[in-house]
Amino acid sequence: MFFSPQEIAALIQEDQPFLDLTTRMLGIGDQAANMRFHCRQDMTVAGTELAAKILDACGLSVTESQPSGASVATGNTLLAAEGSASAAHSAWKVAQNVLEYACGIATYSAQLVQQARQINPRVSVVATRKNIPGIRRFAVMSALAGGVMPHRLGLSESVLVFDQHLHFLGGISPFLDNLEQYRRQVPSSKIVVEVQNTNHTLSDALALAQAGVAGIQFDKMAPEALAAIAAKLRAVAPGVTLFAAGGITLANIRDYAASGMDALVTSAVYHAAPADIGVEIRPA
């Protein structure tokens, strides 16, 4: 994931808009220092590349770094650097915040994937675009490190028809009547439609599958209900991709993985607890 020098500078300037008053007061800024970020828990690594850019921008030289996606045990070093005490204290909390939030998302993501694939090795775990506003690239970067791909990155790169769209068309029937026209308008995109949890869920899903939509997404349905629907849809359209969405977390992902869905759509990764990462800054 690319972060520009201007974005790196903005992260640093948010924490240090003028100067490090404490380090300046103590008169220790010119002393040589070693800096080490270490794990206080087992975790999946994310954000070390971004944190390393922060260290570099502050004037430190990185001496050790674990790559994003690695599994690291408690006590091991995530990232280490050397330089002046002033540079180390400038980079300290900015880099630690990046690592703790990124590794927290990555660790939860990896746990979701592991639990789901113990039940169904072929199932995909994908993340929604319902992240905290303003941090999408950071959130996607972190989820990717844990093995969770994005379901949608935004409105511009994929087609997902919601009930909120169908209201303006007059329902699912007018949509199906014009499906071929829609396909011609977006020939390089797959058309996926979300089906609401109502008395018409199965009939709507069967109509969509028979019409040849690429994928059908089910929102906030119990795993047992999804399993029954999946079996019926497979008989009609074996190639249709089935998505389960809404409320999928580490507590229930095994049940959803057993439901026969092809992909499990979650926002839970964005609300993962930050990882516990310690920082040591000592004289060289």
C-alpha positions, 0 to 999 in steps of 0.5 A: 500500500502506497503512502506518499511522503506528504502523508507520512509528514502529516502523521508526524506533524499531527504529533509534533506540530512545532517541536518535542518540548520534553526532549528539548528541555532535557537537552538529550536530543543529540545523543545516539539512541537505539529503538526497538518495537517488540510484541507483548502478545502473539500477533500477525504483523502489519504496518511495519513498512509504513512505520519504517517510513515514519522512522526514516522521515524522522532521521532514523536508520531501520536495522531490523523489520518483520514483514507484513503478514508474518506471524510473530510470537510474544517478545520478538522484535517487530522493528528496530532502528538507530539514530539520535534520541531526538529522532527516536522520540519524534517517531515513537508514538506515531510509529507505535500507533500505526503498528498497534492498530495495524497489527490488531486488525491483521491479527483479528483478520488472520484469526477469522480466516483460520477459523473459517477455513478449518471448516471450509478450506475454500471459503473466502473472508472479505471485508466491507467498506464500512471502516472508520472514515478517512482510514480506508487504505490503512484499514485495507492494508492491515486486513490484507496482511491477515489474509482478508481481501477487500469485498469492495474498495468503493463505489467506483470499482464494483457493482453491488445492487442493494434494495436501496437501488431497487426501490427506484426501479420498482423492485426486482422484476424491472431490474431482471427485465433490464439485466442484459442491458446492464451487463452491456453497460459494464462488460468488465464488471460482475453484477452482484445483488443483495437480497433482503431477509424477508418472506421473499428471500428464496424466490428473489434469490432463485429468480436472480440465479436463474437470470444469471447474475454473477453473485447474490449477497444475503444480509443478516441471515442465520447460518442455518437458513443460508445453508438451506438456500444455498442447496436450492441455488446450487441446483439452479445455478452452480456457478453463482457466487454466494455471499453472507454479510452482516454480523459475522465475527470471530464468535460465529464465523465457523457457523457461517463457514459451514453454511455453503456460502462462497464468501463471508463479508465482515466489518468486524476486522475494523473494530479489532482491539489494538495489538500490545506493542512495547517500545524501548529507546535506550542510549546507543 
